[in-house]
């Protein structure tokens, strides 16, 4: 089991100020970290990547669409081109950091809604942009994992089935979908049952409790999830959110504390998931 930890628990931009956390994550037993890619330039991420390697860790990355002017669902070719440029920037930053998988809801800005269901055209526009991004990422050894989010954060992709259809439309070997236990808990009729029919499309997994707190302290069916994911061979990353970052807390609707300390998420989460997924 490749187990990583998402650095969004502490920051939206990893810098030298956070290098001490890398040693703590390594000591806790993790294989890697997931870097937020929201700002900055590749050269800065090269230094971050070196610090990660120095700790014997590996890296994945997560990004989002920053605003409506980069919306991959847009009917405006110029806006879609800007969305592709953003994805290329994120891929370049992750390559500089030595990263392996770029994941996230990188198709539309968070919290922007049309008031209607997604159209076939919007889905086709996502596939058009993402196919180009996947081809750009492939020579760099980077996989792309598109993440369906719950209906309160976006509308274009909410379920594994819908995301798998985009994966099929993109049809690139380094492009798949991210299965996230938190979002599946909200949107799927059967959060565990949806895994098996789509294992071929899943190329990244976020392990997140039903309240975004410490894995193993809520009601996600962890044992059943682990059993369903046994054939999957890729990264698992713990994703938990607190109130330390006001902008992120607002975007993810985090209004209260879900854990007594971030240390608990790191240590208990690691030990619980290692044990559960090794069964």
Secondary structure by P-SEA (a helix, b strand, c coil): cbbbbbcccccccccccaaaaaaaaaaacccbbbbbcccccaaaaaaaaaaaaaacccccccccccccccccccccaaaaaaaaaaaaaaaaaaaaaccccccccccccccccccccccaaaaaaaaaaaaaaaaaaccccbbbbbbbbccccccccccaaaaaaaaaaaccccbbbbbbaaaaaccccccccccccccccccbbbbcccccccccccccaaaaaaaaacccbbbbbbbbbccccaaaaaaacccccccccccccaaaaaaaaaaaaac
